[in-house]
Amino acid sequence: MAAPEIPDIDSALMPTLGGRYYTDPGIFVSEQEQIFESMWFCAARSSDLAAPGAFKKVTVGRESVLIVRGRDGGLRAFLNICRHRGAMLCTEDSGQVRRNFQCPYHAWTYGLDGRLVAAPNMAALKDAAGRDLDRQEYGLVSVALREWLGYAWVCLADTPPSFENEVVGAVTERLGDASVIDRYEIGSLEVGRRITYDVAANWKLIIENFMECYHCATIHPELTEVLPEFADGLAAQYFVGHGAAFGDDVDGFTVDGGAGFDALPGVTEAEDRKYYAITVRPQIFINLVPDHVIFHRMYPLSADRTIVECDWLYSRNVTESGRDVSRSVELFHRVNQQDFDACERTQPTMSSKAYRNGGVLVPSEHHIGEFHGWLLDKLAEGAR
């Protein structure tokens, strides 16, 4: 199937951001404040926290956030800081506690609901007004949490923005129909493989790379074999609602183009043999194919380092049967490696005087200019 016709657009080159936006620690701090600490941030797969007491420590902006499964079965999120003297409560990345979290410094102890339950000599402790300590007031600081698509999303803002507008709306805007993503039933899928990548590049380079396909013919031979329209340089995200079609001789989204698994039950005939790519700002990529979903989460740690955690999600029939998923995993694993190598090759040159004023976007990359405008608007909000 041929790629959709390119709209009549300005063929002029557009400027990019200047190089300092990818290297300046001060700009990265502003991004932490205005973006990662104020927007909804996808933190963890809910199923990773299956039993009461299961927890995961996640870095969101400059904060350490603790996500925990409560005794009532619900997920909660807290700042990972003891209310006594500010020690980090949990230092392990993940784990399981039986009933409580105890600070390893002075043994202040908190329930799974964040409430202070014990402290040395607690009966003798009084607040500044001479009253007994309010266990709720001196409990862990709560963080807003929503579950969607089988993931826990958190927001550090005192007044979180609308989840429906900011997160669900971004998916709807890309697909053109709010019901499309529901048909993949991502929340009921299971993790068949997870790979974590430590990328020596700014988070924006990774987003910009994912948004465009001008590079696809150059560095993605396996992907363009499966999705031949990508060799023409237009990413699926260039068009609202568009899914890139599999090649005529391709049977599945696998490294060799061979057959994968049965299509997910909700996938329609119109979505079969199609690939859809979605960016949810600030740090999520969702890739939909008929028989599985590939879900990327980015954790920006510094101006030049980003952790990317990638889940390959399959139906329970596939995971419980022990079927080999390596051929479908390998395709996008290679794409990830190729993309991240390109980003790491670009990061060192962002400080060159040759890129002080930035580079250019060709017409098939013009939609990245909208991303740059969004970023500048966010940073400007903090300057006002």
Disulfide bonds with the S-S distance in Angstrom:
Cys213-Cys216 1.86
